[in-house]
Amino acid sequence: MTDDTLAVLAAQEERLVFRRFDNETALQLGLHLLTAARDRALPVTISVRRGGQRLFHAALPGTSADNDAWIDRKSRVVDRYGHSSFFVGEQFRAKGTTFEAESRLDPNLYAAHGGVFPVLVEGVGPVGTVGVSGLPQAEDHAFVVEQLEAFLATS
């Protein structure tokens, strides 16, 4: 990956910011993701969290408990680094290494793979996570970004 990729990922985080984020917002966001995933028959698990509390969770056909574990591991990366799980993984790859080799974090608890994005609130910063698991990591990330863009455009 290149510095251009990191710039694109950073720009997504700068652009996809909520004015406010409460339980109702989390529910509406989760339902938005669920509808989009169902419309495409995507085998994904969806999670929306704030401050460590799971506010929305859904697992569509074709997923398993492994997808729940992936969401948990990717969410821990976002909580720790304040950036999308894909961005963090790409940062390590851009340095010619891997998250697993260099982060010194337990890979059973942390995964810097695409699919979980920080919930960023204007004037506050990261307050939670929104993510999916079930597709290849770049597709997981792209789906979340696409749906955040659509959701924020209507709220």
C-alpha positions in Angstrom: 0.0 0.0 0.0 1.1 3.5 -0.6 1.0 6.9 1.2 -1.9 7.7 -1.1 -4.0 4.9 0.4 -3.3 6.2 3.9 -4.3 9.7 2.7 -7.6 8.4 1.4 -8.3 6.5 4.6 -7.4 9.6 6.7 -9.7 11.8 4.6 -12.5 9.4 5.2 -12.1 9.9 9.0 -12.0 13.6 8.6 -15.2 13.6 6.5 -17.3 11.1 8.3 -18.1 12.9 11.5 -21.4 13.0 13.5 -22.8 16.1 15.0 -24.1 14.0 17.9 -24.3 10.3 18.7 -26.7 8.8 21.2 -28.5 5.5 21.6 -31.2 6.5 19.0 -28.5 7.5 16.5 -26.8 4.2 17.0 -30.0 2.3 16.5 -30.8 4.2 13.3 -27.3 3.7 12.0 -27.4 0.0 12.8 -30.8 -0.4 11.0 -29.4 1.5 8.0 -26.5 -0.9 7.8 -28.8 -3.9 8.3 -31.1 -2.8 5.5 -28.2 -2.2 3.1 -26.6 -5.5 3.9 -30.0 -7.4 3.5 -30.6 -5.6 0.2 -27.3 -7.0 -1.1 -27.7 -10.4 0.6 -24.3 -9.8 2.3 -23.2 -12.4 4.9 -22.1 -9.9 7.6 -22.3 -9.3 11.3 -23.0 -5.6 12.2 -22.0 -3.8 15.4 -22.5 -0.3 16.6 -20.9 0.6 20.0 -20.4 3.7 22.1 -18.0 3.8 25.1 -17.7 0.0 25.1 -21.4 -0.6 25.2 -22.9 -2.6 22.3 -25.9 -0.5 21.2 -26.7 -2.5 18.0 -25.8 -6.0 16.9 -27.1 -8.1 14.0 -25.8 -11.3 12.4 -27.1 -12.1 8.9 -27.3 -15.6 7.3 -23.8 -16.9 6.4 -22.1 -15.5 9.5 -20.9 -17.3 12.7 -19.6 -16.6 16.1 -16.2 -16.1 14.4 -17.6 -12.9 12.9 -18.5 -11.7 16.4 -14.9 -12.3 17.5 -13.5 -10.5 14.5 -15.7 -7.5 15.3 -14.5 -7.5 18.9 -10.8 -7.7 17.8 -11.1 -5.0 15.2 -13.1 -2.8 17.6 -10.3 -3.0 20.2 -7.8 -1.7 17.5 -10.1 1.3 16.8 -10.6 2.0 20.5 -6.9 1.8 21.1 -5.6 3.8 18.1 -8.6 6.1 17.3 -8.5 5.2 13.6 -10.3 2.7 11.5 -9.0 -0.9 11.8 -8.1 -0.8 8.1 -6.1 2.4 8.5 -4.1 1.0 11.4 -3.3 -2.2 9.4 -2.3 -0.1 6.4 0.0 2.0 8.5 2.0 -1.1 9.5 2.0 -2.5 6.0 3.3 0.9 4.6 6.3 0.5 7.0 7.0 -2.9 5.4 5.8 -4.9 8.4 2.5 -6.2 9.9 0.4 -5.2 12.9 0.8 -8.7 14.2 4.6 -8.6 14.1 5.1 -5.1 15.4 2.2 -3.9 17.6 3.2 -6.1 20.6 -0.6 -6.7 21.1 -2.2 -10.1 21.5 -3.5 -11.1 18.1 -6.2 -13.1 19.9 -7.6 -9.8 21.2 -6.6 -7.3 18.4 -6.9 -7.4 14.6 -6.0 -4.5 12.4 -8.1 -5.8 9.5 -10.6 -3.7 7.6 -14.2 -3.3 8.7 -14.5 -1.3 11.9 -14.6 2.5 11.8 -14.5 5.0 14.6 -17.6 6.9 15.5 -16.3 10.4 15.5 -18.3 13.3 17.0 -17.6 16.9 16.0 -15.7 18.7 18.8 -15.4 15.5 20.8 -13.5 12.9 18.8 -13.9 9.1 18.9 -16.7 7.9 21.1 -17.4 4.4 19.7 -17.2 2.1 16.7 -19.3 0.9 13.8 -18.3 -2.1 11.9 -19.0 -5.3 9.9 -17.3 -8.6 9.5 -17.9 -11.3 6.9 -16.4 -10.0 3.7 -12.8 -9.6 2.6 -11.3 -6.8 4.7 -11.2 -4.1 2.0 -14.9 -4.8 1.2 -15.9 -4.7 4.9 -14.2 -1.3 5.1 -15.7 0.0 1.9 -19.2 -1.1 2.9 -19.0 0.7 6.2 -17.6 3.9 4.7 -20.3 3.8 1.9 -23.0 3.4 4.5 -21.7 6.0 6.8 -21.6 8.5 3.9 -25.2 7.7 3.0 -26.4 7.8 6.7 -24.6 11.1 7.5 -25.9 12.7 4.3 -29.5 12.2 5.5 -29.1 13.0 9.2 
